[in-house]
Amino acid sequence: MARLRKSNLDLVLATLASGEAMSQSALVAATGLSAAAVSGLVAELSGQGRVEVREGVANGRRARLVSRSAGVRVFGAGIDIGRTHVRVVVGDQHGGIRAESYSEIPGRETPTLALDIVSAGVDKAVSDAGMSRNELAVISVATVSSLDPVSGAVRSGPAGSMWTDFPLVERLESATGLPVRLQNDANLGALALGLALGSERGILFIKVGTGIGAGLVVDGRLFTGNVGTVGEIGHLALDPSLAVTCECGRRGCLETRSSSEAVRRSFSTALDRELTMAEAVEFARGESPVALAVLDEAGTFLGKALGWIAQTINPAAIYLEGPFVSGDGPYLGAVRAAFKQSVWPAIFSSTVLDASPLEPRTVAVGALVSGLAAVSP
């Protein structure tokens, strides 16, 4: 009972994260909780000094308006850098987003030119938020790669990654004049979902991109394991009989079958022409027999893997994010079907398996919140 109440308290706080005041009736609608439950939760949070309640007007009627306590609001930028894209969000330590920007990184770009795209993305988001760079406390960057915690250089990443051995922290600090933090993207996505949804029984976040990575957050804390490699599920060698060799040197790795890059390659082979990721996503939307077959195979392989993982750690929820992931799309449908076949009925019926509710900004929001948590008073 205590866990459920804490989860509901966190849900109310997350719903108020933007900093805007909401009426209690609006909170009821947004959270799905009963009016009596919301009233009790608001009273408890008000007593703790975590929310402020005042009389006001909503929809032309008198109402009790609830907002997060003013306190000190600290702003920063969270950046999700993939192999082919940059997404920037500007917001506060509660995850409230003021503005965001999105840019593509052409495959021909060098690290220096790509860094210019990142810096320009920060400038656009800051401008759209009506702010200046000097109002930001930190820039927090999420990458798909493993990182050198001392130098801030990208230690390793997907084959051909332009960032490998590039001093990203140093160069981005020089370009922006702001402190920069660098972390793994899947871990940050898990943190964002833990903040937004509560995580007492565990949330597993799956980033389906060039590779496949996972982040696990339990009770608001990231679980990283002995040497920080929890979530490297893309390199589970699930079918060593496969001919494709993974960048890690083994065969049968999950990401060679189920990653967005694997899907793009399969589409390109089937159509006998090289597709960009954007073109591959557009082709998938057409739901041709070829697209459906490729997405079904990729999703099925991932669904089996997630089933085996769920049998082991039994998380309350598994959320996916990626170019081909959508709540009612064929890829996620295949994941769900294979997951159901791979777990006990009790696990299937009690585990949420869905697209991230924060998609496509899950990772960027996680970067924002994590970066500001390290510098907020």
N, C-alpha and C positions, 0 to 999 in steps of 0.2 A: 504493500500500500504506500509506503514511504517512497519507494522508487517511482511509482506511478505519479505521485504528487510532484516529485522533483521534475519528472519528465514534463508534466503539464506546466509547471512554473517556467521551465526553460522554453517551452513552446510559446508561452505568452511573451516572454522577453524577446525571443527571436522574431515574433510577429511585429513587435514594436521597434525592431532594430534600425529602421530607417530614420528614427528620431521624430517622425511626424506623430501628432496626437491622434488617437482613435477613440471613438465612442465605445462603450462596453458592448453595445449591440453589434458593432462592427467587429469587435474582437471575437464575439461568439460566432459570427459568420466565418471569420478567417481561420479560426482554430478548430471549429467543429465541436467545441465543448459546449456544455449546457450553460445557460445564463447563470444558474446558481453556482456552478463550478467556477466560471470566470469571475463572478463577484467575489467569491472567497479567495481566489488566487490573487486578484488585484489588491484586496485588502491586506493579504499577507506580504506581497511585494512592496506595498506602500509602507507598511510597518517597518520593513527592512531598509527603507530609503532607496529602493531600487527603481521605483516608478513614482510619478507624480500624478495626482488626480485633481481635477478642477472642474467647476461647472462651466459649461459652454453650450454651443449650438452645433448640431449636426443634422444635415438634411432639413434645415428649417425648424428643428425642434430643439428644446432644451435637452441637454444630455450631459452625462459625466464623461469627461474626456481624460484619457489615460495616455501618458507618454513616458519614455525612459527618463530617469532623473538626469538633469542637465549635466552635472559633474563637469569633467574636463573632456571635451571631444578632441581627439587627435586624428589627423588625417594622413593618409598615405596612398601609395599606388601599389596595386598588386598586378603582376605581369605573368601571363601564361605564354611561354615561348615554346612553340613546337617546331618541327622541322620546316613547316611551310607557312606558319602563321604566328601572329603576335596579337594577343588580346590584353588590353589594359583596363583596369577598373580603378577609379578614384573614389575613396570613401573613408568611413571612420572605423574605429576599433570594434564597433558592434556589428560590422558587416553592412551598414547602410551605404548604398551606392549613390554617388552624386553624378557620375558620368562614366562612360566607357568608350573605347575605340577598338577597332579591329583592322588589321592589315595582313596582307599576304606577303610571304617572303619567296620570291622567285628562286627556283633551284640553282640558278647560276650565280647567286650572290655570294660574295666573300664574307667572312665574319665581320669585317670592318663596315662594309656596306649594309649588312643586315643589322648591325648595331645602330646605324643611322635610322633605319626603319623603326627599331624599338624606341629610340629617343624621340622620334617624331610622333610616335603613338602616345607616349607619355605627355608630350606637349599638347596634343589634340584633346586628350581626356581632361587634362588640367584646365585647358581653356574652356571646354564645354561645361565644366563644373563651376565656371566663374571664379576660378582661383588662380594663384600663381605657384610656381615651383617652390618658392620659399615657405609656403604654407604647409608643405608636406614634411612629415617627420622622417619618413623612410620609404624606400622602394624595395619591394620584396618580389623576387623573381622565382618562378617555378620552371624547371627544365625536366626533360625526360631522362637526363643523364645522372650518373653517379658523380659525386663532387669531392673535391679536395677541401676539407673543412678549414685548413690553414690558409692556403693561397686564394681560395675562392675560384680556382680554375675548374673547368669541366674536365673531369678525369677520364671518363669514358661515356659513350653514348651509342646510339644506333649507328650502324655502319655508314660511313660517309658523312656523319654529322659534322657540320662546319664548326661547331663549338668545341670539339675535342681539343684539349690542351690550350684552349683560348682563355686568357685571364678576364673572364666576363665581368666579375665584380669590380676589379680595378678599372677596367675600361668604361663600364657603365657609371661608376662613381665619378670618373673624370668628365664624362659627357654630360652628366646631369647636375653635378655639384652636391649630390645627396648621398647619405649612407645607403648601401645596398646589401640585402641579404639574399642568399641563394639556397633553394631547397628543392627536394624532389616533388614532381607534380602530383603523383598519385597520393602521396602522404598529405599534401596540402588540400587536395580534394576531399579526402576523408575528414580532415579537420573542419572544413567548411560545412559539411553535412552534419557533423557532430554538433556544431554550434547551432545550426538551423533547426535540427530535428530532435536533439537529445540522443544519447548513445549509451545508456546504461548496459544494454545487452549486446552492444557491438554493432557497428556499421562498417561494412566492407565496401570500399569504393573501387571500381574497376575503370581505369582509363584505357580505352581502346583506340589507340592512335597508330603511329608508326610501329610501335611495339605494343605490348600489353603489360601494364603495371597495376599494382593494387596497393591500397592504403587501408589500414585497420585502426579504428579509433574505438576505445572502450571507456565509458564513463568520462568522456571529454578529453581523454589522453591518448596520444598516438602510441601504438605498440610497434616498436621497431626491431625487437629481437636482440640477439647477442651482439652482432656486428652491424646492425642497421640494414639488413637485407630482407626484412619481412616484406612481402608483396612482389617479389621478382617472379611472378607466376608465368610471365611470358616465356620463361626458359624452362618450364616443366617439359621434359622430353616425353610426351605422352604417346608418341607413335614413332619409335626409332626406325621403322621400316620405310618411312617416307624418303623420297629421293632428295628433297630440298634440304640443303645444309643451312643451318641458322648462322647468324653472325658470331654466335658463341662457339661455333665449331662442331656442334652436335646436330643430329637430325631428329626431326619429329617434335621440335619445340612448338608450344602452343601458338606463339605469335607468327610462326610461318604459315599457319592455317587460318587464324581467326582475326588477326590485326586488320586495321583499316588499310594498311599498306598491302597486306596479302590479298585483300578483296580487290583493291585497285589493280594489282598485278594480274589477278585472274580475269578481271574485266578486259584489261588490255590484251591479254593473250586470246581471249574469246573473240574480240573484235578485230584482232590483228592490227592494232594501232595503239600507240602509247597514250594513255589518258592521264590528265592531271587529276589530282584528288577532287577538285571541284567538278570536273567532267564526270568522274566516277560516281560522285554523289548524285549528280543529275541523272545519270544512266540508271542508278538504283531506283530512283523515284518513278521511273517508267514501268517498273515491275514486269519487264519482259521475262520470258522463260529462262533466258540465260542469267539475268540478274537474280531472279528468285532462286535458281539452283545454286549459284555461288553463295548468296547470302544464307541460304539454308544450311549448306555444308559448313560454312565458317561459324555460324551461330550454334550449330549442333556441337561442334568440337569444343567451343567455349562453354556451352551449357553443361557438358559432361565434366569438364574441369571444375567448374564452380560447384557442381554437385559433390564432387569428391572433397573439395575444400569445406563445403558446408557440413558434410558428414563429420569433419574433423573439428571445426571450431564453432559451428552452430551460431552464426551471427543472427541478429534480429532482422537485418536488412542488407541487401546487396543492391547497390546502385551503379549503373553503367553510364559512361559518357563517351561519345565518339561520333565521327561524321555519319556513320550508318545506323546509329542508335536512335530510335524513337519509340514512344510508348506502344504504338499500334503497328509498327513496321515489321517486315519479314525477318530481319536479323534478330531482333529481340524476341520475336515469336518463336524462332528456332531455339534460341537460348533457353527460353522458358520450358519448351517441350522436352528438351534434352535434360534440363535440370530436374524436371519432374520424374523422369525415368531413372535418375541417378541417385536419388535420395529416398529416405524413408518417408512415407506419407505424412507423418507428424511434422517432419522438417519442412516439407513442401508447403503444407497448410499454414505453417506459422512463420514462414520467412517471406518478407517483402522482396520481390525481385522486379526492378523497374528501372526506367531511365532516371537519371538524376533530376530532381525537381529544380535544381539550380542551373541545369544545362542551358546554354553552353559555357556559362561563366563559373562553373564550380571551382575549377583550379585557381582561377584568378582571384576569386573571393577568398579562397583559403590562403593564398599568398598574402592578400591584404590583411586579413585578420591576424595571421601568424606574425607577420612583420611588425604590426602595430603592438601586438601583445608584448613584444620584446623591448619596446621603447616607451610604452605608455606609462604614465605615473601611477 
